């Protein structure tokens, strides 16, 4: 099976029918990540273009901001932000447990170091600076003679950390995998216990979502209230959204439970309760997303007044937890119900989705920069950035995977 976004599985692309819905789901999520980062350049509430190293740090999330904005795109960005990475961690956990049991802790960690650690190191060292070089060109003074080795390199080293972009997911997943392996070495049955819990709730998806939301609320809400929902921890190339780290761990553990129960069984059964009644999650998703969106608007409005009041911050934290659980169930159920067929295009996308995730950010920022001076509507620019990024990163990954050493990792 393919490994989009570093998800923990090594089976070949010719996966069984039971794996097809999850394979297609995680490929879809990787493509949504591309759309998400492309849309940030045309976000209606994005700050003006900042120089590399500006104290606000907004340039790390908005490396290129076009003068033309696309009203409404911020709604899609907010929706993606509520569930995308959480669901990727959950799917990663689904395949982590059977791999851990099959290989044992030591070999599992060794393989994870190769499949996650090596791409992270390469992406952070090379693709991170490449992705932020357009920020230097767009927001700073004219580059010195010498370009990359001149003004940019001095500005980059002066940052005090090493922005790596969205590959933060890989090192966090590697840490989760290593902790799971350590726990397995100490208590080999922990996954089985989680699997039994998942099996008991398989016929009651609403109760499962409630348990998941409660666990993630206990992990997320106190941190969000303590450090702020939007704070990030940074050390060298290692970054993660501080308030969400334990929340992501809960979703990864939830995935381990589902994987221990069995791919294609229980809650993940194509004919199971979640798949059969996938549409019941549309309403909860819309309602909780509306709650989260209202909280985001309120927080933006209160930013100039010293930040959101505690009640609003608490409402936003709870809304995030509920929206994440509901939306994750909607996507899981819909893909389990409908995503059952494969073709050459989907197989190629699945096989190359991991590489697309790793390299896409540099493609996005360079295309945004090159199109920033074009006199075309923002919607057309967004479409060109998404299409161009997918085409370039897909082709580049497919070409690199022809190298045996690369294919062994990606």
NORHU-V822083 format. One line per field, one symbol per residue. phi: phi as a letter, one per 30 degrees, with the letter a starting at -180 (. if undefined). A space follows every 10 residues. Layout:
BEGIN
phi: ???
END
This chain:
BEGIN
phi: .dbehiddab ddedddddde ededdddddd dddddedddd dbddcddeec ddjeediddd cbdbbddccc ejdddddddd ddbedddddd dedecddedd ddcidddede dddddcdded dddddcdded dcddddddcc dedddjhedc dddddddddj bbeciddeed dddddddddd ddddddbecd dddddddddd cddbeddedd dddddddddc eeddddcjdc dbcbaidcba dedcdddddd dddddedddd dkdibhdcde cdddddcedd dddedddddd dddddddddd dcedcjjdde ddddddddde dddddddddd dddddddcdb cbbddddddd dcdededdcd dddddddddd cdcdcbdddd dddddddddd dddddddddd dddeddddcc
END
